[in-house]
Structure formats: C-alpha cells, structure tokens
Amino acid sequence: MSKVFSIAVFPGDGIGEEVTPVALKLIEQACQMNNTQCEFSVLEAGAAHYQKTGVALPETSLQAAHAADAVLLACMGMPSIRYPDGREIAPQLELREELDLFAGVRPVKTVPNLPLPLADERGRKLDFVLIRESTEGLFASRNRFVMEGESGAEVAKDTQVITRKGSERLFHFAFQTARRRKLLGYPGEVTCVDKANVLGSFYFFRQVFDEVAREYPDIKASHIYVDAAALQLVRQPWIFDVMVTENMFGDILSDLGAGLMGGMGMAPSADIGHSLAVFQPCHGSAPDIMGQGKANPTAMFLSAAMMLDWLGEKHEHAGMVNAAKQINQAVLAAYQSNQLLPIEFGGKDGLEQISDKIFRSLETQ
C-alpha cells in the first residue's frame, strides 16, 4: 500500500450529516481500486455545535485541519442559529482565513440529461472555471464593520481590502490553472472580472492582473466589468475559460454558475492555499429537507473528486489522480444513463437512489 492520506472531515450541519458518510464510502471505494488509502478524522464545527457549546470552530478541530493532508467539508450554518449581531454561523470562512486559502475554485461543468436553464445546446455543455479571491475583498471586513451614530446606529460601513500580495498570488494561480487546462485542449484564457471603471481598488486589481499576465505570454488575458460578466454568463457563458475576481463578486457569480449547472446540488468547489485546501459542495445545510432523504450528493461527490485530484497532483500520486478521474466518470455515466433525475429537478431520485447509481457506475470501471 502506498502513502495513506489524512483527511479532516467536517460533516457540519443539516444535510451535511447525510451526504458525508456516502461520500467517504465513495472515496474509499475509488482509492481501493487504485491501491491507495485515505484515513478520515471526523471533526466538530458548525451552527449546531455553536448552539451547544458557544463555539463554532473548536481549536482542536482547527488544529486537526492544519495537520491533515486535505479537508473535506460538507456544509455549515443554519438560518435559525446566529451570532448575537445577526450574522449566520460560518466556520468555513474562518477556515479559509486561518488556513490562508486564497483561491476559491468553482468549476462550472454541466452533466447530460438534466433540464438546464439555457436552451442553446452550448449551454448544456459548459466547462469553465471561476476563481474567487477568498481572503480579502469586501469579505475582509466581516468581523470589523463599523456602525456610527450619536444617539443610535445611523451608518454602517464595510471596507474593501485588496492588496498586491493577495492579488498577485491569485492571478498566478488563475494563469497556472489556464495553462494546465490548455494542455487538455481548453482555450487557455483568463478573464479578470472587476469594476475598474468605478472603484479605485478594482483599478488597482486590474493593474496587478495586467502585470502578472505579462509573465504568461502563452495564455490570453482579457477584462470584463462584473455587470457585463453577469450578462454574458446568462447570454453566452461558453465564451469563458478561466474567470478570476474579487471575493464578493465571486460569491455572487459562482452561484449564477451553479444555476447554469442546474442548482447547488450539482456544484462542487475548493478553497486552495499554498499547502492546504478545503473541498466542499456549494450548497448549504438545507434545513427544509434535512432528514428526509432528499439531499443530492452529486456536488459532494464531485468535491471529493477535486480533493483526490489535488492530492494526486500535489504529491505526484498517479493512483489518487486516477481515483478522482474514476469518480468523475462514474458521476457522468450515471447521468448519461438517462435514469437519474434528482428531486430538485422535479424527479424522484434522492440521496439513496443517486448514490446507488453512481456507486454502480464506479464498480463497472
């Protein structure tokens, strides 16, 4: 047996406790098929944990995440459980900051035989990546907002923070992603999404982008304002290859991208730093369906595949790369069979049915 990879696992809240066990079984099966192994440590954090203990992210869980080879996180937060100032519990944001996970990777890749929103056939065969900066931008002030007023709160202020260091490492990551994709036959283009025509911080953001772009003459670089980007993501999203943007813009546009895939249940993601990474589906805890068997595990499975691929590339481990490929192929084959329609698409397939079909697809590889 080759190297055993240590995985810190956060089931979190709501349907996270439902999709996590089946995802771990899928990982184990794919690893066994490739003579490799993952060792899981299931850790506590989230809104329910905060409600019980007053702590959203225990120090022991944070340290275990630091020590792991990678982190797999389902979902955290419950709308009914909040901090005293009204904000939702979001330990996943703390993890990004504590682990310095600066690149939020949101693939937008459709699977066949789903009732997707775009009528154009090209809108049913999307395959691009949105990368959002995850440690700066407008989100940087979430714990430092200011409220002013002599006799009461009259003004609330959040401050956007964009630094050269944060922007440079983000853009290098984006261009390196485009370079890897170009080797696989993709266009090899990075589009900077900003609002440089209005805000000075984004003008600075764009200047740094142009400086970094000159180091990658083999990759085409372009710009688009965020409002125009939103328009094009609805009108002709297939024109994009790699998009890169600030934290808040990325948060909004990545949900639009998930909508193009059919919804959050289909959308995987990763938050990646220089040495650590967290992988999680884009969906939330979905308290309205928790415990009913209606959860769609597809996004969790695809996030697990992203994790295995990242581990394989980082550690030059062909078995992990192939395990990731096989999970992706199993998901694709299950949907190509035209016998799978999740509940959120108007079908009857929930957690058990979707998992069973994907597991059977994996077994046939």
N, C-alpha and C positions, 0 to 999 in steps of 0.2 A: 504494500500500500504506500502511496506517495504521501506528500505533505497533508496533514489534517488542518483545515482552515477553521479558525474560530469565528463564529458568527454571533454577535449580540442581537437578540431578538426582542422587539418591543411590540407585543400584541396591542397595547393601548386600550382604546375604548370601543364600545358599540360592536359593530360587525368585525372589528379587528380581531376579536377573540374567536370569530368564526372562520375567517379566511386564513389566519396564520397557521393553524395545525395542518390544513391540507397543503399549504404552500411548502411547509417543512417536509412533508412526505414526498412532494413532487421533487424537491431539491435532492432528498436522499436517494430517490429512485434514479434520477439523472446522474448523480455522482457515482452510484454503484455501477451503472452502465459504462462508466469511463474510468473505473479503478481509482477513484479519488473519494474524499470524505470531508464532510463539514460537521463540526461539533457546535451544538447550539446552547446558548445560555439565555434563558427566558428572563427578562428583566421587567421591573415595575416602573411605570410612569404614566402620566395622563390625568384626565379630569377626575375619573373615579378615584384614583389614588390620592389626588389633591383633596377631594371631598372627605376621604377617610383620615388623612394624615396632616393636611395643611401644606403638603409639599408636592409639587407637580413632577419634578425630576430629582429623585434622590441622588445624593452624592455617590452612593455605591453603584447605582446604575450608570451614572455618567462615567465613573472610572472604569467600569467594565466595558463601556463603549469605546473609551480611549484605548483599552488594551486589546480589543478584538481586531481581527483582520478586516472585518466589514460589519455593517449594521443593517439589519432588515427590520423595517418599521411598518406596521400596518396603518393605523390611523389614531389620532389623539384629539381629544376635545369633545365636549358636549355642550350644545347651546344653553342648556339649563344650568350649567355649572360654570361660574365666572369668578374672576378676581373681584375684590371689593370695588375697583374703579370701573367695572363693567366689561373689561376685556375678557375674551374667551381664553381658556387654558390651552396653551400651545407649546408644550415642551419640545416639539420638533423644531421650533425656531431657536430655542435655546441650544439644542444640539448643533444646529448649523453654526451658531456663533461660537460655542465652546470648542468645537472640533475644527473651526475655520474652514467650513465647506463653502467655498466661494462660488462654485459653478453649479447652478441648478439646471439639470439636463432634462428636458421634456420632449421625448420623441413624439411625433405625430405620424403614426403609421396605421392605416386602416386595414381591417381584415375583411374578407369577402362575405357576401350573402347576408349583410345587415342592412336595414332600412336607414341609410345615412342621409343627412340633410341636403347635400348638394346633388343636383340632378345630373350635372355633367359627369361623364364617365371618368374623367381625370380626377374628379373629386372623390371617387371611390377607390382610387389607387394612390393615395397620398403617402409620402415618405420623406419628411423633413424633420429638422430638429430645432427647437427653440432653447436657447441657453440664457438663463437669467442670473444676474449677479445676486448672490444670496446673503451677503454680509453688510452691504452698505445701502445706498439709495435712500428712499423715503422711509423704509422699514427701520433704518438705523436709529431713528428717534423714538421707537415704540415704547421704550422704557424711560424716555427723557422728554416727553411732551410737556409743554408749559401752558398753564392757564392763568390768565390775568384779569384783574378787575378790582376796583376799590371796595365795593360792597358785595361783590359776588363775581362769579365767573362770567366774563363778558367776551373774552377772546381766548381761543385755544390755538396753539402753534406746534406744528411738527416741522422738523428741519431736515432737508435732504442733504446727504453726505456722499460725495463722490471724490475719491482720491486717485492719484496717479497710480499708486501701487495696486489698489484694488482693480482699477480698470485695465492696467497692463496685463495682469495675470489672467483676468477674464478673457481678454481678447486673444492672448496667446492660446488659451485653451480652445477658444472657438475656431481659430485658424488651424490648429492641430487636428481638431475634430473634422474640419472640412478636408484637410489633407488626407486623413485616413479614409474618409468617405469617397474621395476622388479615386483612390486606388481600387475601390469597389465598383466604380462606374457611375458615381453620382457627379453632379456638375462641378463641385469644388468652388463654392461661392459663399462668402459670409456677408450678411446684410446687417448693418448696425441700425437698430431701431431707437430713435431718440426724439427729443423736442427741441433741437438745437436752434430753431428759429425763434424761440420764445424765452427759454431759460438758459442763463449763462452756465449753469452746472452741466447742462447737456451739450452746450457748445464745447466745453472743455472735454466732456466724454467723447465727442466726435473727433476732436483734435488728437486725443490719445489713440483712438481707433485708427486714424489715418497713419499715425507714426508706426504703430505695430504692423499695419497692413503692408508697409514697405518692406518688412522683413520676410514676407511670404509672396514673392512675385509670381509663384505658380498658382496662387489662389485669387480669384476675382473678389474684389471688395466693393461694396455699394452701401448706400444710405437710404433710409426711408423714415419719414416722420411717423410717430406712433398712430396718429389718427388715420393716415393713409395705409399703414400696415394693417390696421383693423379692417379697413375697407377691402383690401386685397385678400385678406385671409378668408373673407366671405365670398369675394368675387372670383378669385383665381389663386388659391393657396398653393397650387402646384408650381408656381414660379419661384418658390423659396427652396433653399437647400439648408443652410445653417443661418438662423437668426440669433442675434445677440443683443441683450438690452439690460436696462436697469431693473432693480428688484420689483418695484410696484408695477411697472409696465409689464414685466414678465409674468407676474402673478395673474394679471388680468388676461393677457394674450394667451397664456398657456391653458386657461380654462376655455377660451374660444377654440384653441386647438383640440382640446378634449371633446368639445362639442362636435367638431368635424369628424371625430372618430366614432361618434355615437353617444358619448357620455363618459362620466368619470370612471365608470366600471371597466372601461377599456383602456384607460390611460395610465401607463407606468411613469416613474420618474426616478431621478437620482440627484443627490447633492454631494458633490465631489470636491475634495481638497487635494493638497499635495500628497498626503499619505493615507488619509482615511476617507470613507464615503458611507453615506446612508442611502438606502434604496427603499422606496415606498410607493404604493399606488397613490394617484392624485385624489382619490375620493376621501370623504370624511367618514365619521363614525356612523352616519346614517341611523340615528336612533329610531326613526319611524319604521324601519324594517328589521331591527336587531332581534335575534332570537326566533325569526320566522323562517329561516332557510332560504330567504330571497336574495341574499347577497351574491353579487357576481364576483368570483375570484380571479377573473381574467387579468385585471390590472395588477393584482398581487403576484400572479404567476409570471407576468412579463417583467415586473420589477425584480423578481428573484433571478430571472434570466439575465437581466442587466448586471446584477450583482456578480453572478458567476463569470460573466464575460469580463467584467472589470478585474476581478481577482485573477482570472487566467492571463489577461494582458499584463497586469502589474507584476505577477510572479512568473511570467513566461511558462505557464502551465497549460499545455495543449488540451489536457483532459477537461479542465474547467471551461475552456473556450468551447469545446465540443458539447459539453453538457448544456451550456447556455443555448447553443445552436439547436440542440435537440428539443429543448423546451419550447423555443420559438416556433420550430417546425411543428411540434405537437399541437400548439395553440392554433396555428394556421390550418393544419389538416382538420382539426375538429370543426372549425367554422366552414372550411371548404366542403365538408360533407353535406352541408345544407340541412343538417338535422339538429342545429343548435340555435336557439333564439332566446337570449336572456329575458327575464321578466320586464326589465326596464325598457325593452324594445317592443313590448306587447306580447312576448312569448310566454312559455310556461317553464322555462329552464331556470332553476335557481342554483344554489351552492352545490348540492349533491349531483344534479344532472350535469352541470358544466364540468365539475371536477372529474366525474366518471368518464366523460367523453375525452377529455384531454389526457387523462391517465392512460386510457386505452390507446390513444394515438401515440403516446410516448412509448408504450410497450411494443408497438409494431415497428419501431425504427431499428 
